C-alpha cells in the first residue's frame, strides 16, 4: 500500500503479499487504515451457470477519490470523484466459476505547493475545512483521510440489454402536468430489435391514482437513449412538510421482448415547482411564497458512517427544531440523505464540493465541470433538492485571502465558477442555480468580527447562509475527546490538541470575549450560553425582517461531523447543546418574537421590549391572542394580552412593552400566541436583570 501515487497502466497487477481484510463498503480510516495515497482492493466471486450469456454491469455507488478497476486481469477503466455512482460493462470478461475484481483506490493528499489555495481534488469539506481533523489552516488539516470504497458495489445481470439511467423532468403545462425525460440503455442485441417499454407511476407514500404507459422501442446494438413523455391528470404534488404532504411517486419500468422481461428499473420522484423572484430573492414552492429556516449540515467526515437510520435521526432532530431547509455544506452526501429529505419534506440547498481556492489550469477546470454535471445527474430526481451552488467563498469573492496568501489573485477561479454556473443552468432549468455562496451572506458577527449585538442592525442581504458560534459539547462528550489532564489545558501541547479538535481560542476569548471561568465546567457553560444566546438573538432579528429583505437564513452548523468542538448545536454523539433549544425556539413557524437590545439594566431605567407576531405558515389565524406574563424573582408582576388577526405568511409588530422605573431583580418575560380556540401556536421568553442603582 504505497503512500505516493504510482502511474497507473492497464497492465498493472495487484501485489502478491501484504493483504489485509477490510470491510466494504466503508472509509478505510474507519477500518483502522490511516492511508493518504493508494491502496489495492481485491475480491473474488462466483458466476453461476444461470447467469451465462446475460448482460452484466459492475456498479460502484461511491469510491473516494480515484479508482482504476480490473476484472480477471482485464482493465475496465478509470474514475475520478468521491460522490458519483459509476459502472462498467463486464459482460465480455466474465468466466464460469471464480472471478476476481481488483480496484486501485487513490485518495492522495494535496501537494504542498497546491495546499491550500490551489487545490486539485473536488472534495470540498473532506479535504479542507474548519471542521476537519486539524482544522482549516493547520499543517495537520488533511489528516484522517476519507478515502476508500465507501458505498456498495454490486453486479447487475439482465437479458440482452441494461437500463443505465432514467431522467424525468416534471413540468406544469397550464393545469396539466407532464413527465418529460429519457431512458439510457446498453444493448447486446445483434441487430435492430423491437422491444416494449411498460411503465407504471404509482403513489409511494400516499393513497391515490396510478398511471400506466407503454410504447414500442427499436433497440440497436450498443449504447443509446430514447425520449419519454407522459401526460398526468391532476397528480398529487410534493410539498415541504410545513405546508402539505411530501407526496412521492414510484416510477416502475420494464423492458420486454415477446413477453420476456429483459431489464427493470425503478425510481422515486416527486412533482413540484421551485423558483426565486429575481428582484426580491424570495422563494416560491408550487407558486406559494415561503420563508426558509435553515441550517448547514455535514453528517460525518466519513460518509460510510451515515447509515439511513443516522440520517433519519438527524432529520427528525431538525424537524423537531422547526428547520425546513438544509444547506448541504460544500459536499455531496450519500443517497440515503436525499431519500430521507424527499420523504420528510425537507428542502435542500445543494453545494458543489468547492471550498476556497483551486487550481485554474485547464485540466482541473475540465474535471470540476465534469463532476458538476455528475452532481446534477446523480441528484436530479430528488424533489427535495431545490438549488445548486457552485462554490463556497471562492477566492474572487474573498479579499481576506490577500493577507493570507502571497500569490493570491483577485480573479482566481472566477472563469471556473462562471463556466460551472452556465453548465449547470443548461443542464437543469427546474432549480435555482447560484454561482457562489459568498462572504456577504456569511454573517459571522460576534465570532469572526464585531459582536453579537450587531445582529440587531438591518440585514445586508435577503439570504444569510451562515451565522453562528462555537460551543463545547456536553461534559460526557468532552470526556470522550480529552484525558482528565487535557480537560483544562495549561500547556501548549494541550492547547494544540484542543485546536486540532477545532476549538478556536482567538475567536472564543478575544472576539466573542467568552469568560474562561475557573474550570472546564464553567468554560463549557459559558460557551454554550454564548452560542445559544447569539443564535436566538440573530435568528429572531432576521425573522423580524422577513421579506424586508430577509427570505432565507441558515444557522451554522447543525451537528459536529467528527469528535470535535465546533459550531454544531448537536455534538458528534448527537447530544444537544443549549443552542439546539435556542434554535428550536427561534425557528417556531408561529413565533411571538421579543425584540430587545440588552440583558442588564440599572434600577429606575425603562425597559423596552418589542412584541412581534410572526407567522411563516400559509394559514391565517383570525382572532388570535398574544399573551405576555412578567415575572420578577419568580413572582408574577404583570399579565397582559392582545387580540389580533394574524394573516398567513406574515409578520408585524404589535407594540412596545414598557417597564417604567424597573425595580431590582431577576426578570423573565414570557410570551405566547394562541389561536381562537386557545391552542398554543408558539411561545418565547426573555430573561433580564435589573441591578440596584449606585
Buried (B, 14 or more C-beta within 10 A) or exposed (E): EEEEBEEBEEEBEBEEEEEEEBEBBBBBBBBEBEBBBBBBBEEEEEBEEEBEEBBBBBBBBBBBBBBBBBBEEEBBEEBBBBBBBBBBBBBEBBEEEEBBBBBBBBBBBBEEEBBBBBBBBBBBBBBBBBBBBBBBEBEEBBBBBBBBBBBBBEBBBBBBBBBBBBBBBBBBEEEEBBBBBBBBBBBBBEEEBEBBBBBBBEBBBEEEEEBEBEEEBEBEBEEBEBEBBBEBEEBBBBBBBBBBBBBBBBBBBBBBBEEEEBBEBEBBBBBBBBBBEEEEBBBEBBEBBBBBBBBBBBBBBBBBBBEEEBBBBBBEBBBEBBBBBBBBBBBBBBBBBBBBBBBBBBBBBBBBBBBBBBBBEEEBBEBBBBBBBBBBBBBBBBBBBBBBBBBBBBBBBBEEBEEEBEEBBEEBBBEBBEBBBBBBBEBBEBBBBBBBBBBEBBBBBBBBEBEBEEBBEEBEBBBBBBBBBBBBBBEEBBEEBBEEEBBBBEEEEBBEBBBBBBBBEEBBEEBBEBBBBEEBBEBBBBBBBBBBBBBBBBBBBBBBBBBEBBBBBBBBBBBBBBBBBBBBBBBBEBBBBBBBBBBBBBBBBBBBBBBBEEEEBEBEBEBEBBBBBBBBBBBEBEEBBBBBBBBBEEEEEEEEEEEBEBBEBBBEEBEEBEBEEBEBBEBBBBBBBBBEEEEEBBBBBBEBEBEEEE
